[in-house]
């Protein structure tokens, strides 16, 4: 019988390391199929909760927020692209010109979880932003992406325009921040083991196996 491991993956949809981590984790879960059943849920974290709707130019944002030079930003981007190639995620950071406010995207992801399509929507959002350079603060873009993964577009638009699930997302954000998660990605296994940062497929496989063994022995 397959063992069950619950994973809460705390992340933002404009975080490149979250895209890398989520992609590696997906591969690890696939590799463990038949051995471990993983119940994966994405939890919200905003890198830039005060970001205006129009966003901020990506290079300028990185220089301002982290005190980096343009050359340092370019070097880091090259590293991200290379890491993406290793796990099969395509970054086009020329198209990804801006950072955007992600609160609406997190509200939509919260709703999509109840519809059983959160993982599909998360993958679509990451691709739309990092590979295609789309604006994830634009509600029509979010509605279209929701529709593409099989969610009801009318209901998605209603969620966004009516401000639904705002309090639930804020509550989750506070929950993880109060527990010391102030950078992402961060992965919580069975509500007790924390794995921080973007890790390799092999590392994710090992920590999931270890958690499954511990759960079986408890």
C-alpha positions in Angstrom: 0.0 0.0 0.0 1.3 3.5 -0.9 2.1 5.8 2.0 0.6 9.3 2.1 2.6 12.5 2.6 0.9 15.9 2.8 2.9 18.8 1.4 2.1 22.4 1.7 4.3 24.3 -0.9 4.5 28.0 0.1 5.4 30.1 -2.9 4.7 33.1 -5.2 4.0 32.9 -8.9 6.6 35.6 -9.8 9.4 33.8 -7.8 11.8 32.0 -10.2 13.1 29.8 -7.5 9.5 28.8 -6.7 9.1 27.8 -10.4 12.2 25.7 -10.2 11.2 24.1 -6.9 7.7 23.3 -8.0 9.0 21.7 -11.2 11.5 19.6 -9.4 8.9 18.6 -6.8 6.5 17.6 -9.5 9.2 15.3 -11.0 10.0 13.8 -7.6 6.3 13.1 -7.0 6.1 11.4 -10.4 9.2 9.3 -9.6 7.6 8.1 -6.4 4.3 7.1 -7.9 3.3 3.7 -6.5 5.6 4.2 -3.5 4.3 7.4 -1.9 1.0 9.3 -2.5 1.6 13.0 -2.1 -1.2 15.4 -1.3 0.1 18.7 -2.6 -1.4 22.1 -1.9 0.1 25.4 -2.9 0.0 28.1 -0.2 0.2 31.9 -0.8 3.2 34.1 -0.3 3.6 37.6 -1.8 7.2 38.7 -2.6 5.9 42.2 -3.2 2.6 42.7 -1.5 2.7 46.5 -2.1 3.5 46.2 -5.8 1.2 48.5 -7.8 -1.1 47.1 -10.5 1.1 48.3 -13.3 4.1 46.5 -11.8 7.8 47.5 -11.9 10.5 46.8 -14.5 12.2 43.6 -13.5 15.8 44.7 -13.7 15.1 48.0 -11.9 13.1 46.2 -9.3 16.0 43.7 -8.5 18.5 46.5 -8.4 16.3 48.6 -6.1 15.2 45.8 -3.8 18.4 43.9 -3.4 21.0 46.5 -4.1 22.4 44.6 -7.2 24.1 46.1 -10.2 22.6 45.5 -13.7 25.5 43.0 -14.4 24.7 41.1 -11.1 21.0 40.9 -12.1 22.0 39.6 -15.6 24.4 37.0 -14.0 21.7 35.8 -11.7 19.2 35.5 -14.5 21.6 33.4 -16.5 21.9 31.1 -13.5 18.1 30.8 -13.3 17.8 30.0 -17.0 20.5 27.3 -16.7 18.8 25.8 -13.6 15.5 25.8 -15.6 17.1 23.8 -18.4 18.2 21.2 -15.9 14.7 20.5 -14.7 12.9 21.2 -17.9 11.3 24.6 -17.2 11.7 27.3 -19.8 12.5 30.8 -18.7 12.3 33.7 -21.1 13.4 36.6 -18.9 13.4 38.9 -21.9 9.7 38.5 -22.2 9.3 38.6 -18.4 9.8 42.3 -18.3 8.1 43.3 -15.0 7.2 42.1 -11.6 3.5 42.3 -10.8 1.1 42.2 -7.9 0.1 38.6 -7.3 -2.7 38.9 -4.8 -5.4 38.2 -7.3 -3.5 35.2 -8.6 -3.4 33.8 -5.1 -7.1 34.3 -4.6 -7.7 32.4 -7.8 -5.4 29.6 -6.8 -7.2 29.3 -3.4 -10.5 28.9 -5.3 -9.0 26.5 -7.8 -7.9 24.2 -4.9 -11.5 23.6 -4.0 -12.2 22.8 -7.7 -9.4 20.2 -7.8 -7.4 22.2 -10.4 -5.0 24.2 -8.3 -1.9 22.3 -9.5 -2.9 22.8 -13.1 -3.5 26.5 -12.6 -0.3 26.9 -10.7 1.7 25.4 -13.6 -0.2 27.6 -16.1 0.5 30.7 -14.1 4.2 30.0 -13.9 4.5 29.3 -17.6 2.4 32.3 -18.5 4.7 34.6 -16.5 8.2 33.1 -16.8 8.0 31.6 -20.3 5.4 33.9 -22.1 5.9 37.2 -20.2 2.2 37.7 -19.4 0.8 40.1 -16.7 -0.5 38.1 -13.8 -2.1 41.2 -12.3 -4.4 41.5 -15.2 -7.7 39.9 -14.4 -8.6 39.0 -17.9 -5.3 37.1 -18.3 -6.1 35.2 -15.1 -9.6 34.4 -16.3 -8.2 33.1 -19.6 -5.7 30.9 -17.9 -8.3 29.6 -15.5 -10.5 28.6 -18.5 -7.5 27.0 -20.3 -7.0 24.5 -17.4 -10.7 23.6 -17.2 -12.0 26.0 -14.6 -15.3 27.9 -15.2 -14.3 31.2 -16.7 -17.5 33.0 -15.5 -17.0 31.8 -11.9 -13.3 32.8 -12.2 -14.2 36.3 -13.2 -16.8 36.5 -10.4 -14.1 35.5 -7.9 -11.8 38.2 -9.1 -14.2 41.0 -9.5 -16.0 40.5 -6.2 -12.8 40.2 -4.2 -13.6 36.7 -3.0 -11.2 34.7 -0.8 -9.2 37.8 0.1 -9.5 37.2 3.8 -8.6 33.5 3.4 -5.5 34.3 1.5 -4.4 36.9 4.0 -5.0 34.5 6.9 -2.8 31.9 5.2 -0.1 34.4 4.5 -0.1 35.4 8.2 -0.1 31.8 9.3 3.1 30.9 7.5 4.8 34.2 8.3 4.1 33.8 12.0 5.8 30.4 11.8 9.0 31.9 10.5 8.6 31.5 6.7 9.8 34.8 5.3 11.3 33.6 2.0 10.2 31.1 -0.6 9.9 28.4 -1.8 9.3 26.7 1.5 7.8 23.2 1.8 6.1 21.8 4.8 5.7 18.0 5.0 2.9 16.5 7.2 2.7 19.8 9.1 6.0 19.3 10.8 9.1 19.2 8.6 10.3 22.3 6.8 12.4 22.2 3.6 13.5 25.7 2.4 14.8 26.9 -0.9 14.7 25.3 -4.4 16.0 21.8 -4.1 16.9 19.1 -6.6 14.6 16.3 -7.7 16.7 13.8 -5.8 16.6 15.8 -2.6 12.8 16.1 -2.7 12.5 12.4 -3.4 14.6 11.6 -0.3 12.8 13.9 2.1 9.4 12.6 0.9 10.6 9.0 1.3 11.9 9.8 4.8 8.6 11.4 5.8 6.7 8.5 4.5 8.9 6.1 6.6 8.4 8.2 9.7 4.7 8.3 9.2 4.5 4.6 8.8 6.5 4.0 11.9 4.5 6.5 14.1 
